[in-house]
Amino acid sequence: MKDFLKLNRNLQLRLAIVFLGAFSYGTVFSSLTIYYNQYMGAAITGFILIASSLLSFLSGLLAGHYADLVGRKRPMIWGILIELSGALLALLSNSSLFFNPWLTFVAFLLVSSGFNFVMTTGNAMIIDLAELGERKIVFALDY
């Protein structure tokens, strides 16, 4: 904990956001398999999870490329806005006024893509901010 407190304030914030993001993402998305299976069946759920994984991978690559081209701030903001729109769509598609599991799938694709934009850009920021002497503790905390 002492090593963490000695780090740059921006680095501390980035590491905390990465941890909280990964924790909440893992908590929610691990339950989606049960949700999709209940409403769409096992076979369709398998294809949905494959599509979601591929899109997440591709959005991470795109985010890294875009962050290298235009800087870190713009892709981070885009990722947050994409995540927010997906979360609002998921909320709408599971409200008492309206229910649609397919729209929920689209919403969580948006959340997943936005999350990967934020996480990829955040990891690039961590690399940018970490000095050579700090990298061992920073990468240990990050992973």
Secondary structure as UniProt FT lines:
FT   HELIX           2..6
FT   HELIX           9..29
FT   TURN            30..31
FT   HELIX           32..40
FT   HELIX           42..70
FT   HELIX           73..93
FT   HELIX           101..129
FT   HELIX           132..134
FT   HELIX           135..142
//
